[in-house]
Amino acid sequence: MRISTKGRYALRLMLDIAVHDAEEPVRLKDTAGRQSISVKYLEQIIASLVRCGYVKSIRGPQGGYRLVKKPEEYTVGMILRQVEGSMVPVACVENGAADCDRQSGCVTLRIWKELDEAIRGVLDRYTLADLVAWQNDAG
């Protein structure tokens, strides 16, 4: 499993909004400057985050983006799965996946299930609020 640039940037975008939306909505131009990511790329990512209801768009001259929920209500896994899709290591452990005809005798299935649990365990253990705290500690 490899997290794409889009996934990493989505996480950085959500973190930037969480850190900076206290007074006013966060503009993509400002995030682009702080995060060294092109505005065009951020526009693609933010569209997905607005569609799924993670952020809301505020129109007008003082417009920008705000989180819909509190930072502690977003896990890293939620954000990554939104832009990356499934984070399972192999298709056969995906929820709702068709049973494999080899499943009963598959000696590697146990490994794939354990790896999936480990990935979900890490990605869903940490929240956007954790990342905000870590950034504040580092800064």
DSSP file with accessible surface (Angstrom, degrees, kcal/mol):
  #  RESIDUE AA STRUCTURE BP1 BP2  ACC     N-H-->O    O-->H-N    N-H-->O    O-->H-N    TCO  KAPPA ALPHA  PHI   PSI    X-CA   Y-CA   Z-CA
    1    1 A M              0   0  129      0, 0.0     2,-0.4     0, 0.0    86,-0.0   0.000 360.0 360.0 360.0 132.9    0.0    0.0    0.0
    2    2 A R        -     0   0  226      0, 0.0     2,-0.5     0, 0.0     0, 0.0  -0.998 360.0-134.5-132.4 130.3    1.3    3.4   -0.9
    3    3 A I        -     0   0   37     -2,-0.4    84,-0.0     1,-0.1    77,-0.0  -0.713  29.8-134.0 -82.6 127.6   -0.4    6.7   -0.1
    4    4 A S     >  -     0   0   46     -2,-0.5     4,-2.3     1,-0.1     5,-0.2  -0.216  23.1-103.5 -76.5 170.2   -0.4    8.9   -3.2
    5    5 A T  H  > S+     0   0   51      1,-0.2     4,-3.1     2,-0.2     5,-0.3   0.902 123.0  58.1 -57.7 -40.2    0.6   12.6   -3.3
    6    6 A K  H  > S+     0   0   70      1,-0.2     4,-2.2     2,-0.2    -1,-0.2   0.910 106.8  47.0 -59.2 -42.8   -3.1   13.4   -3.5
    7    7 A G  H  > S+     0   0    0      2,-0.2     4,-1.9     1,-0.2    -1,-0.2   0.927 113.7  47.0 -65.3 -44.8   -3.7   11.6   -0.2
    8    8 A R  H  X S+     0   0  121     -4,-2.3     4,-2.2     1,-0.2    -2,-0.2   0.921 114.0  48.0 -63.9 -41.9   -0.8   13.3    1.6
    9    9 A Y  H  X S+     0   0   49     -4,-3.1     4,-2.8     2,-0.2    -1,-0.2   0.867 107.6  55.5 -68.7 -35.1   -1.8   16.7    0.3
   10   10 A A  H  X S+     0   0    0     -4,-2.2     4,-2.7    -5,-0.3     5,-0.2   0.921 109.0  48.0 -62.1 -41.1   -5.4   16.1    1.4
   11   11 A L  H  X S+     0   0   37     -4,-1.9     4,-2.4     2,-0.2    -2,-0.2   0.927 112.7  47.8 -65.4 -43.1   -4.2   15.5    4.9
   12   12 A R  H  X S+     0   0   82     -4,-2.2     4,-2.7     2,-0.2    -2,-0.2   0.893 111.9  51.1 -64.5 -38.3   -2.0   18.6    4.8
   13   13 A L  H  X S+     0   0    0     -4,-2.8     4,-2.5     2,-0.2    -2,-0.2   0.943 111.1  46.6 -64.0 -48.2   -5.0   20.6    3.4
   14   14 A M  H  X S+     0   0    0     -4,-2.7     4,-2.6     1,-0.2    -2,-0.2   0.909 113.5  50.0 -62.3 -39.5   -7.3   19.4    6.2
   15   15 A L  H  X S+     0   0   22     -4,-2.4     4,-2.5    -5,-0.2     5,-0.2   0.936 109.5  50.8 -63.4 -44.5   -4.6   20.1    8.8
   16   16 A D  H  X S+     0   0    1     -4,-2.7     4,-2.3     1,-0.2    -2,-0.2   0.919 111.8  47.2 -61.4 -42.1   -4.0   23.6    7.4
   17   17 A I  H  X S+     0   0    1     -4,-2.5     4,-1.7     1,-0.2    -1,-0.2   0.937 111.3  51.7 -65.0 -43.9   -7.8   24.4    7.5
   18   18 A A  H  < S+     0   0   14     -4,-2.6    -2,-0.2     1,-0.2    -1,-0.2   0.894 114.6  43.0 -60.4 -38.4   -8.0   23.0   11.1
   19   19 A V  H  < S+     0   0   39     -4,-2.5     3,-0.3     1,-0.2    -1,-0.2   0.874 123.7  33.5 -75.6 -35.7   -5.1   25.2   12.2
   20   20 A H  H  X S+     0   0   65     -4,-2.3     4,-0.5    -5,-0.2     3,-0.4   0.419  92.4  82.9-108.8   2.4   -6.1   28.4   10.5
   21   21 A D  T  <  +     0   0   29     -4,-1.7    -1,-0.2     1,-0.2    -3,-0.1   0.274  58.9 102.6 -95.8  19.6   -9.9   28.6   10.4
   22   22 A A  T  4 S+     0   0   76     -3,-0.3    -1,-0.2     1,-0.1    -2,-0.1   0.931  96.3  19.1 -64.3 -46.1  -10.4   30.0   13.9
   23   23 A E  T  4 S-     0   0  161     -3,-0.4    -1,-0.1     1,-0.3    -2,-0.1   0.871 133.5  -2.8 -93.5 -45.6  -11.1   33.6   12.8
   24   24 A E  S  < S-     0   0   95     -4,-0.5    -1,-0.3    41,-0.1    41,-0.1  -0.958  86.6 -73.8-145.9 162.2  -12.0   33.4    9.1
   25   25 A P        -     0   0   17      0, 0.0     2,-0.5     0, 0.0    41,-0.2  -0.202  52.7-111.7 -58.0 150.8  -12.4   30.8    6.4
   26   26 A V  B     -A   65   0A   6     39,-2.7    39,-2.1    -5,-0.0     2,-0.3  -0.743  25.5-142.4 -91.1 126.0   -9.2   29.5    4.9
   27   27 A R     >  -     0   0  100     -2,-0.5     4,-2.1    37,-0.2     3,-0.4  -0.681  12.4-133.1 -87.5 141.2   -8.4   30.5    1.3
   28   28 A L  H  > S+     0   0   17     -2,-0.3     4,-3.2     1,-0.2     5,-0.2   0.859 106.8  60.5 -61.1 -34.0   -6.7   27.9   -0.9
   29   29 A K  H  > S+     0   0  142      1,-0.2     4,-1.8     2,-0.2    -1,-0.2   0.909 106.9  45.9 -60.1 -40.9   -4.3   30.6   -2.1
   30   30 A D  H  > S+     0   0   55     -3,-0.4     4,-2.4     2,-0.2    -2,-0.2   0.920 113.5  48.1 -68.6 -44.6   -3.1   30.9    1.5
   31   31 A T  H  X S+     0   0    0     -4,-2.1     4,-3.0     1,-0.2     5,-0.2   0.918 108.4  55.7 -60.6 -43.1   -2.9   27.2    2.1
   32   32 A A  H  X>S+     0   0   10     -4,-3.2     5,-1.4     1,-0.2     4,-1.2   0.911 110.2  45.8 -56.6 -43.2   -1.0   26.8   -1.2
   33   33 A G  H  <5S+     0   0   59     -4,-1.8    -1,-0.2    -5,-0.2     3,-0.2   0.925 115.9  44.3 -66.5 -44.9    1.6   29.3    0.0
   34   34 A R  H  <5S+     0   0  103     -4,-2.4    -2,-0.2     1,-0.2    -1,-0.2   0.863 123.7  35.4 -68.2 -35.3    2.0   27.7    3.5
   35   35 A Q  H  <5S-     0   0   30     -4,-3.0    -1,-0.2    -5,-0.2    -2,-0.2   0.459 101.2-125.4-100.6  -3.8    2.1   24.1    2.2
   36   36 A S  T  <5 +     0   0  106     -4,-1.2     2,-0.4    -5,-0.2    -3,-0.2   0.937  66.0 132.6  55.6  48.2    4.0   24.7   -1.1
   37   37 A I      < -     0   0    9     -5,-1.4    -1,-0.2    -6,-0.2    -2,-0.2  -0.984  62.8-104.1-125.9 140.9    1.2   23.0   -3.1
   38   38 A S     >  -     0   0   68     -2,-0.4     4,-2.2     1,-0.1     5,-0.2  -0.317  20.0-129.8 -66.8 145.9   -0.3   24.4   -6.3
   39   39 A V  H  > S+     0   0   51      1,-0.2     4,-2.6     2,-0.2     5,-0.2   0.896 108.6  58.2 -60.3 -39.8   -3.7   26.0   -6.0
   40   40 A K  H  > S+     0   0  150      1,-0.2     4,-1.4     2,-0.2    -1,-0.2   0.909 107.5  45.8 -58.6 -43.2   -4.8   23.9   -9.0
   41   41 A Y  H  > S+     0   0   61      1,-0.2     4,-1.9     2,-0.2    -1,-0.2   0.923 112.1  51.1 -67.4 -41.9   -4.0   20.7   -7.2
   42   42 A L  H  X S+     0   0    0     -4,-2.2     4,-3.2     1,-0.2     5,-0.2   0.873 104.7  58.1 -63.3 -34.9   -5.7   21.9   -4.0
   43   43 A E  H  X S+     0   0   89     -4,-2.6     4,-1.6     1,-0.2    -1,-0.2   0.891 106.2  49.0 -61.7 -39.0   -8.8   22.8   -6.0
   44   44 A Q  H  X S+     0   0  116     -4,-1.4     4,-1.1    -5,-0.2    -1,-0.2   0.924 115.4  43.7 -65.4 -43.3   -9.1   19.2   -7.2
   45   45 A I  H  X S+     0   0    0     -4,-1.9     4,-1.8     1,-0.2     3,-0.4   0.924 110.7  53.1 -69.7 -44.5   -8.7   17.9   -3.6
   46   46 A I  H  X S+     0   0    5     -4,-3.2     4,-2.6     1,-0.2     5,-0.2   0.860 101.2  61.7 -64.1 -32.6  -11.0   20.4   -2.0
   47   47 A A  H  X S+     0   0   38     -4,-1.6     4,-2.5    -5,-0.2    -1,-0.2   0.921 106.1  46.1 -58.8 -42.8  -13.8   19.5   -4.4
   48   48 A S  H  X S+     0   0    9     -4,-1.1     4,-1.8    -3,-0.4    -1,-0.2   0.901 112.5  50.1 -65.9 -39.8  -13.8   15.9   -3.1
   49   49 A L  H  <>S+     0   0    0     -4,-1.8     5,-2.2     2,-0.2     6,-1.3   0.838 112.2  47.2 -71.7 -30.8  -13.7   17.1    0.5
   50   50 A V  H ><5S+     0   0   55     -4,-2.6     3,-1.3     4,-0.2    -2,-0.2   0.929 109.5  54.3 -71.9 -45.7  -16.7   19.5   -0.1
   51   51 A R  H 3<5S+     0   0  187     -4,-2.5    -2,-0.2     1,-0.3    -1,-0.2   0.869 110.0  46.1 -56.3 -39.9  -18.7   16.8   -1.9
   52   52 A C  T 3<5S-     0   0   42     -4,-1.8    -1,-0.3    -5,-0.2    -2,-0.2   0.531 117.1-112.7 -85.4  -4.3  -18.3   14.3    1.0
   53   53 A G  T < 5S+     0   0   33     -3,-1.3    -3,-0.2    -4,-0.3    -2,-0.1   0.666  82.3 120.3  85.9  18.6  -19.2   17.0    3.5
   54   54 A Y  S   <S+     0   0   32     -5,-2.2    14,-2.1    -6,-0.2    15,-0.5   0.819  81.3  19.6 -82.2 -33.7  -15.9   17.3    5.3
   55   55 A V  E    S-B   67   0A   3     -6,-1.3     2,-0.4    12,-0.3    -2,-0.2  -0.929  71.5-142.5-131.4 158.3  -15.5   21.0    4.5
   56   56 A K  E     -B   66   0A 105     10,-2.8    10,-1.9    -2,-0.3     2,-0.4  -0.932  16.2-126.8-122.0 149.1  -17.8   23.7    3.5
   57   57 A S  E     -B   65   0A  47     -2,-0.4     2,-0.5     8,-0.2     8,-0.2  -0.787  14.6-158.3 -94.4 133.7  -17.3   26.5    1.1
   58   58 A I  E     -B   64   0A  60      6,-3.2     6,-1.7    -2,-0.4     2,-0.1  -0.966  16.9-148.4-111.8 119.6  -17.9   30.1    2.1
   59   59 A R        +     0   0  218     -2,-0.5     3,-0.2     4,-0.2     6,-0.0  -0.421  47.6  54.2 -86.4 162.9  -18.5   32.4   -0.8
   60   60 A G  S >  S-     0   0   53      1,-0.2     3,-2.1    -2,-0.1    -2,-0.1  -0.373  99.3 -53.0 108.7 176.3  -17.6   36.1   -1.1
   61   61 A P  T 3  S+     0   0  125      0, 0.0    -1,-0.2     0, 0.0    -2,-0.0   0.792 139.2  40.7 -62.7 -28.3  -14.6   38.3   -0.8
   62   62 A Q  T 3  S+     0   0  136     -3,-0.2    -2,-0.1     2,-0.0    -3,-0.1   0.104  98.5 124.9-102.3  21.0  -13.9   37.0    2.7
   63   63 A G    <   +     0   0    9     -3,-2.1     2,-0.3   -39,-0.1    -4,-0.2  -0.048  17.3 118.8 -77.8 177.9  -14.7   33.5    1.6
   64   64 A G  E     - B   0  58A   9     -6,-1.7    -6,-3.2   -37,-0.1     2,-0.4  -0.962  59.1 -48.4 162.5-142.4  -12.7   30.3    1.8
   65   65 A Y  E     -AB  26  57A  48    -39,-2.1   -39,-2.7    -2,-0.3     2,-0.3  -0.945  38.7-176.8-132.4 146.1  -13.2   26.9    3.5
   66   66 A R  E     - B   0  56A  62    -10,-1.9   -10,-2.8    -2,-0.4     2,-0.2  -0.961  34.4-102.9-134.7 153.3  -14.0   25.7    6.9
   67   67 A L  E     - B   0  55A  16     -2,-0.3   -12,-0.3   -12,-0.2   -13,-0.1  -0.497  20.3-147.2 -70.4 144.6  -14.3   22.3    8.5
   68   68 A V  S    S+     0   0   76    -14,-2.1     2,-0.2    -2,-0.2    -1,-0.1   0.860  82.2  29.0 -79.7 -37.5  -17.8   21.0    9.0
   69   69 A K  S    S-     0   0   87    -15,-0.5    -2,-0.1     1,-0.1     5,-0.0  -0.609 100.6 -79.8-113.7 177.5  -17.0   19.1   12.2
   70   70 A K    >   -     0   0  126     -2,-0.2     3,-2.4     1,-0.1     4,-0.3  -0.449  44.9-111.2 -74.5 150.7  -14.5   19.6   15.0
   71   71 A P  G >  S+     0   0   33      0, 0.0     3,-1.5     0, 0.0    57,-1.0   0.826 116.4  61.7 -54.6 -32.1  -10.9   18.3   14.2
   72   72 A E  G 3  S+     0   0  107      1,-0.3    -2,-0.0    56,-0.2    58,-0.0   0.632  95.0  63.4 -72.8  -8.2  -11.3   15.5   16.7
   73   73 A E  G <  S+     0   0   98     -3,-2.4     2,-0.5    54,-0.1    -1,-0.3   0.467  91.2  74.7 -93.3  -2.3  -14.2   14.1   14.6
   74   74 A Y    <   -     0   0    0     -3,-1.5    54,-2.4    -4,-0.3    55,-0.3  -0.951  67.2-158.5-111.3 123.2  -12.0   13.4   11.6
   75   75 A T  B  >  -C  127   0B  26     -2,-0.5     4,-1.8    52,-0.2    52,-0.3  -0.637  29.3-118.4 -91.9 158.7   -9.6   10.5   11.6
   76   76 A V  H  > S+     0   0   15     50,-2.5     4,-2.7    47,-0.5     5,-0.2   0.909 117.3  56.0 -57.9 -40.1   -6.6   10.3    9.3
   77   77 A G  H  > S+     0   0    0     46,-2.5     4,-2.8    49,-0.4     5,-0.3   0.889 103.0  53.2 -61.0 -41.5   -8.2    7.2    7.9
   78   78 A M  H  > S+     0   0   42     45,-0.3     4,-1.7     2,-0.2    -1,-0.2   0.933 112.4  44.7 -58.0 -47.0  -11.4    9.0    7.0
   79   79 A I  H  X S+     0   0    0     -4,-1.8     4,-1.6     2,-0.2     5,-0.2   0.944 115.5  45.9 -66.4 -47.8   -9.6   11.6    5.1
   80   80 A L  H  X S+     0   0    6     -4,-2.7     4,-3.3     1,-0.2     5,-0.5   0.915 111.7  51.1 -64.5 -42.6   -7.3    9.2    3.3
   81   81 A R  H  X S+     0   0   78     -4,-2.8     4,-1.6    -5,-0.2    -1,-0.2   0.855 105.6  58.4 -64.4 -30.8  -10.1    6.8    2.3
   82   82 A Q  H  < S+     0   0   67     -4,-1.7    -1,-0.2    -5,-0.3    -2,-0.2   0.916 121.1  23.9 -64.4 -42.5  -12.1    9.8    0.9
   83   83 A V  H  < S+     0   0   17     -4,-1.6    -2,-0.2     2,-0.1    -1,-0.2   0.764 132.5  37.7 -96.5 -25.4   -9.4   10.8   -1.6
   84   84 A E  H  < S-     0   0   54     -4,-3.3     2,-0.2     1,-0.3    -3,-0.2   0.673  95.8-139.5 -95.7 -24.6   -7.5    7.5   -2.0
   85   85 A G     <  +     0   0   34     -4,-1.6    -1,-0.3    -5,-0.5    -2,-0.1  -0.588  64.0   7.3  89.2-157.8  -10.4    5.0   -1.9
   86   86 A S        -     0   0   55     -2,-0.2     8,-0.0     1,-0.1    -4,-0.0  -0.195  54.9-159.1 -59.4 145.4  -10.0    1.8    0.0
   87   87 A M        +     0   0   11    -86,-0.0    -1,-0.1     3,-0.0    32,-0.1   0.198  47.1 130.3-108.9  13.7   -6.9    1.3    2.0
   88   88 A V        -     0   0   32      1,-0.1     3,-0.1    31,-0.1     6,-0.1  -0.405  59.5-135.2 -70.2 146.3   -7.0   -2.5    2.1
   89   89 A P  S    S+     0   0   34      0, 0.0     2,-0.3     0, 0.0    -1,-0.1   0.818  87.1  15.2 -73.2 -30.5   -3.8   -4.3    1.2
   90   90 A V  S >  S-     0   0   40     22,-0.1     3,-1.5     1,-0.1     4,-0.3  -0.987  77.3-118.2-142.8 151.4   -5.6   -6.9   -1.1
   91   91 A A  G >  S+     0   0   79     -2,-0.3     3,-1.7     1,-0.3     6,-0.1   0.804 103.8  69.4 -60.7 -31.3   -9.1   -7.0   -2.6
   92   92 A C  G 3  S+     0   0   49      1,-0.3    -1,-0.3     5,-0.1     8,-0.1   0.685  98.0  50.7 -68.9 -14.6  -10.2  -10.2   -0.8
   93   93 A V  G <  S+     0   0   18     -3,-1.5    -1,-0.3     2,-0.1    -2,-0.2   0.422  83.0 117.2-100.7   3.4  -10.3   -8.4    2.6
   94   94 A E  S X  S-     0   0   78     -3,-1.7     3,-2.1    -4,-0.3     2,-0.1  -0.416  79.7-100.2 -66.5 139.9  -12.4   -5.5    1.4
   95   95 A N  T 3  S+     0   0  159      1,-0.3    -1,-0.1    -2,-0.1     3,-0.1  -0.439 110.5  14.7 -60.4 130.9  -15.9   -5.3    3.1
   96   96 A G  T 3  S+     0   0   88      1,-0.3    -1,-0.3    -2,-0.1     2,-0.1   0.524  90.5 151.6  80.9   5.6  -18.4   -6.7    0.7
   97   97 A A    <   -     0   0   36     -3,-2.1    -1,-0.3     1,-0.1     2,-0.1  -0.414  53.6-103.3 -69.1 144.5  -15.8   -8.4   -1.5
   98   98 A A        -     0   0   91      1,-0.1     2,-0.1    -3,-0.1    -1,-0.1  -0.406  44.7 -97.8 -64.6 141.2  -16.9  -11.6   -3.2
   99   99 A D        -     0   0  136      1,-0.1     2,-0.3    -2,-0.1    -1,-0.1  -0.422  36.5-125.9 -62.7 134.5  -15.6  -14.7   -1.6
  100  100 A C    >   -     0   0   56     -8,-0.1     3,-1.7     1,-0.1     4,-0.3  -0.636   9.5-132.4 -79.7 139.5  -12.6  -16.1   -3.3
  101  101 A D  T 3  S+     0   0  152     -2,-0.3     3,-0.2     1,-0.3    -1,-0.1   0.674 109.5  50.9 -68.1 -12.2  -12.8  -19.7   -4.4
  102  102 A R  T >> S+     0   0  171      1,-0.1     3,-1.0     2,-0.1     4,-0.7   0.431  80.2 102.1 -99.1  -1.8   -9.4  -20.2   -2.8
  103  103 A Q  G X4 S+     0   0   56     -3,-1.7     3,-1.0     1,-0.3    -1,-0.1   0.859  74.1  56.3 -56.2 -41.9  -10.4  -18.6    0.5
  104  104 A S  G 34 S+     0   0  129     -4,-0.3    -1,-0.3     1,-0.3    -2,-0.1   0.830 120.5  30.2 -63.5 -29.3  -10.8  -21.9    2.5
  105  105 A G  G <4 S+     0   0   58     -3,-1.0     2,-0.7    -4,-0.1    -1,-0.3   0.302  87.4 123.9-111.4  10.8   -7.3  -23.1    1.7
  106  106 A C    <<  -     0   0   35     -3,-1.0     3,-0.5    -4,-0.7     4,-0.4  -0.591  37.1-173.3 -80.2 112.2   -5.6  -19.7    1.4
  107  107 A V  S    S+     0   0  131     -2,-0.7     4,-0.3     1,-0.2     3,-0.2   0.703  83.0  54.9 -78.2 -16.4   -2.7  -19.7    3.8
  108  108 A T  S >> S+     0   0   56      1,-0.2     4,-2.1     2,-0.1     3,-0.5   0.638  82.3  86.5 -91.4 -12.1   -1.9  -16.0    3.2
  109  109 A L  H 3> S+     0   0   18     -3,-0.5     4,-2.6     1,-0.3     5,-0.2   0.883  85.3  56.7 -56.3 -39.0   -5.4  -14.7    4.0
  110  110 A R  H 3> S+     0   0  199     -4,-0.4     4,-2.3    -3,-0.2    -1,-0.3   0.902 107.0  48.8 -59.3 -41.5   -4.5  -14.5    7.7
  111  111 A I  H <> S+     0   0   97     -3,-0.5     4,-2.8    -4,-0.3    -1,-0.2   0.931 111.1  49.5 -64.3 -45.9   -1.6  -12.2    6.9
  112  112 A W  H  X S+     0   0   82     -4,-2.1     4,-2.4     1,-0.2    -2,-0.2   0.901 112.1  48.2 -63.6 -39.4   -3.8   -9.9    4.7
  113  113 A K  H  X S+     0   0   97     -4,-2.6     4,-2.4     2,-0.2    -1,-0.2   0.918 113.1  47.4 -66.5 -42.4   -6.4   -9.7    7.4
  114  114 A E  H  X S+     0   0  118     -4,-2.3     4,-2.2    -5,-0.2    -2,-0.2   0.910 112.1  49.8 -66.1 -40.4   -3.9   -8.9   10.0
  115  115 A L  H  X S+     0   0   75     -4,-2.8     4,-2.7     2,-0.2    -2,-0.2   0.925 110.1  51.2 -63.8 -42.3   -2.2   -6.3    7.8
  116  116 A D  H  X S+     0   0   15     -4,-2.4     4,-2.7     1,-0.2     5,-0.3   0.927 110.0  49.4 -60.5 -44.3   -5.6   -4.7    7.1
  117  117 A E  H  X S+     0   0  117     -4,-2.4     4,-2.6     1,-0.2    -1,-0.2   0.897 111.4  49.8 -62.4 -39.8   -6.4   -4.5   10.8
  118  118 A A  H  X S+     0   0   57     -4,-2.2     4,-2.1     2,-0.2     5,-0.2   0.928 111.4  47.8 -65.8 -44.1   -3.0   -2.9   11.5
  119  119 A I  H  X S+     0   0   22     -4,-2.7     4,-2.8     2,-0.2     5,-0.3   0.958 115.6  44.0 -61.5 -50.4   -3.4   -0.3    8.8
  120  120 A R  H  X S+     0   0  105     -4,-2.7     4,-2.6     1,-0.2     5,-0.2   0.905 110.1  57.9 -62.2 -38.6   -6.9    0.6   10.0
  121  121 A G  H  X S+     0   0   31     -4,-2.6     4,-0.5    -5,-0.3    -1,-0.2   0.899 113.7  37.2 -59.3 -41.7   -5.7    0.6   13.6
  122  122 A V  H >X S+     0   0   73     -4,-2.1     4,-1.0     2,-0.2     3,-0.7   0.954 118.8  46.7 -75.4 -50.9   -3.1    3.2   12.9
  123  123 A L  H 3< S+     0   0   22     -4,-2.8   -46,-2.5     1,-0.2   -47,-0.5   0.833 118.3  41.7 -64.9 -31.9   -5.0    5.4   10.4
  124  124 A D  H 3< S+     0   0   59     -4,-2.6    -1,-0.2    -5,-0.3    -2,-0.2   0.524 103.3  68.2 -95.3  -3.3   -8.2    5.4   12.5
  125  125 A R  H << S+     0   0  145     -3,-0.7     2,-0.4    -4,-0.5    -2,-0.2   0.820  94.0  63.8 -79.2 -32.1   -6.4    5.9   15.9
  126  126 A Y     <  -     0   0   75     -4,-1.0   -50,-2.5    -3,-0.1   -49,-0.4  -0.766  67.7-161.8-103.5 141.1   -5.2    9.4   15.0
  127  127 A T  B  >  -C   75   0B  25     -2,-0.4     4,-1.8   -52,-0.3     3,-0.3  -0.654  37.2-105.3-111.6 170.2   -7.4   12.4   14.4
  128  128 A L  H  > S+     0   0    0    -54,-2.4     4,-2.4   -57,-1.0   -56,-0.2   0.864 122.3  59.5 -60.5 -34.8   -7.0   15.8   12.8
  129  129 A A  H  > S+     0   0   26    -58,-0.9     4,-2.5   -55,-0.3    -1,-0.2   0.888 102.0  53.1 -62.4 -37.3   -6.9   17.2   16.4
  130  130 A D  H  > S+     0   0   56     -3,-0.3     4,-2.7     2,-0.2    -1,-0.2   0.927 109.2  48.5 -62.0 -44.0   -3.8   15.0   17.1
  131  131 A L  H  X S+     0   0   29     -4,-1.8     4,-2.5     2,-0.2    -2,-0.2   0.900 109.9  51.9 -64.0 -39.6   -2.1   16.4   14.0
  132  132 A V  H  X S+     0   0   26     -4,-2.4     4,-2.5     2,-0.2    -1,-0.2   0.942 111.3  47.6 -61.1 -46.3   -2.9   20.0   15.1
  133  133 A A  H  X S+     0   0   43     -4,-2.5     4,-2.3     1,-0.2    -2,-0.2   0.917 111.7  49.9 -61.6 -43.6   -1.5   19.3   18.6
  134  134 A W  H  X S+     0   0  127     -4,-2.7     4,-2.1     1,-0.2    -1,-0.2   0.892 110.9  49.5 -63.1 -39.7    1.7   17.8   17.1
  135  135 A Q  H  X S+     0   0   71     -4,-2.5     4,-1.9     2,-0.2    -2,-0.2   0.919 110.6  49.9 -66.1 -40.7    2.1   20.7   14.8
  136  136 A N  H  < S+     0   0  101     -4,-2.5    -2,-0.2     1,-0.2    -1,-0.2   0.887 111.5  49.1 -64.4 -38.0    1.7   23.2   17.7
  137  137 A D  H  < S+     0   0  136     -4,-2.3    -1,-0.2     1,-0.2    -2,-0.2   0.869 114.5  45.5 -67.2 -36.1    4.3   21.2   19.7
  138  138 A A  H  <        0   0   91     -4,-2.1    -2,-0.2    -5,-0.2    -1,-0.2   0.748 360.0 360.0 -77.3 -27.7    6.7   21.2   16.8
  139  139 A G     <        0   0  101     -4,-1.9    -2,-0.2    -5,-0.2    -3,-0.2   0.749 360.0 360.0 -86.9 360.0    6.2   24.9   16.0
